[in-house]
Amino acid sequence: MRRNYAFLAILCGLAMAVLFLAIHLFTLYIAYPGGAGQTLLTLLLPVAAQIYWIFHIEHLTGTFLNALTVLCLVWVVLAISTFALSRASRETA
């Protein structure tokens, strides 16, 4: 059973990495029309920029659950799952 937890933790970790890259590229796509300054800040400060763009899009559209928010929430769920599965794989004998 320990191997199953470890395998699932690895899969969740890989999914997290791919999803983080997709979120970052999507955030750069959102920031690009705003000019070089916004794009550069988004490139250099990915997490802070994602939080900014989530609330900026909410302010513009009036809806909190937009595509960027859903992607970030899925990433958080994957992060929690990866942590829990890696701990479970170490604790089971």
C-alpha positions as CSV (number, residue, x, y, z in Angstrom):
1,M,0.0,0.0,0.0
2,R,2.9,2.3,0.7
3,R,4.0,2.2,-3.0
4,N,0.5,3.2,-4.1
5,Y,0.6,6.3,-1.9
6,A,4.1,7.2,-3.1
7,F,3.1,6.7,-6.8
8,L,0.0,8.9,-6.3
9,A,2.1,11.5,-4.6
10,I,4.5,11.5,-7.6
11,L,1.6,11.8,-10.0
12,C,0.1,14.7,-8.1
13,G,3.5,16.4,-7.9
14,L,3.9,16.1,-11.7
15,A,0.4,17.4,-12.3
16,M,1.2,20.3,-10.0
17,A,4.3,21.3,-12.0
18,V,2.4,21.1,-15.3
19,L,-0.5,23.0,-14.0
20,F,1.7,25.7,-12.4
21,L,3.4,26.2,-15.8
22,A,0.0,26.4,-17.5
23,I,-1.3,28.9,-14.9
24,H,1.8,31.0,-15.3
25,L,1.6,31.1,-19.1
26,F,-2.2,31.9,-18.9
27,T,-1.4,34.7,-16.5
28,L,1.2,36.1,-18.9
29,Y,-1.4,35.9,-21.7
30,I,-3.8,37.9,-19.5
31,A,-1.1,40.5,-18.6
32,Y,0.3,41.0,-22.2
33,P,-2.4,43.5,-23.4
34,G,-1.5,45.7,-20.5
35,G,2.0,46.4,-21.7
36,A,5.5,45.5,-21.1
37,G,5.6,46.6,-17.5
38,Q,2.7,44.4,-16.4
39,T,4.0,41.5,-18.4
40,L,7.5,41.8,-16.8
41,L,6.1,42.0,-13.3
42,T,3.9,39.0,-14.0
43,L,6.9,37.1,-15.3
44,L,9.1,37.9,-12.3
45,L,6.4,37.6,-9.6
46,P,4.2,34.7,-10.6
47,V,2.3,34.0,-7.4
48,A,1.7,37.6,-6.5
49,A,0.7,38.3,-10.1
50,Q,-1.8,35.5,-10.1
51,I,-3.4,36.8,-6.9
52,Y,-3.5,40.3,-8.4
53,W,-5.0,39.1,-11.7
54,I,-7.6,36.9,-10.0
55,F,-9.0,40.0,-8.2
56,H,-8.6,42.2,-11.2
57,I,-10.6,39.9,-13.4
58,E,-13.2,39.6,-10.6
59,H,-13.5,43.4,-10.4
60,L,-13.9,43.6,-14.2
61,T,-16.3,40.8,-14.7
62,G,-18.1,40.6,-11.4
63,T,-17.6,36.9,-11.1
64,F,-15.0,35.3,-8.8
65,L,-15.0,31.8,-10.3
66,N,-13.3,32.6,-13.6
67,A,-10.9,30.3,-15.4
68,L,-7.8,31.5,-13.6
69,T,-9.4,31.1,-10.2
70,V,-10.5,27.6,-10.9
71,L,-7.1,26.6,-12.2
72,C,-5.5,28.0,-9.0
73,L,-8.0,26.2,-6.8
74,V,-7.2,22.9,-8.6
75,W,-3.5,23.6,-8.0
76,V,-4.1,24.1,-4.3
77,V,-6.1,20.9,-4.1
78,L,-3.3,19.1,-5.8
79,A,-0.7,20.6,-3.4
80,I,-2.7,19.4,-0.4
81,S,-3.2,16.0,-1.9
82,T,0.6,15.7,-2.7
83,F,1.5,16.6,0.9
84,A,-1.1,14.2,2.4
85,L,-0.1,11.3,0.1
86,S,3.6,11.8,0.7
87,R,3.1,11.8,4.4
88,A,0.9,8.7,4.2
89,S,3.5,6.9,2.1
90,R,6.2,7.6,4.8
91,E,3.9,6.6,7.7
92,T,2.5,3.3,6.4
93,A,4.7,0.2,6.7
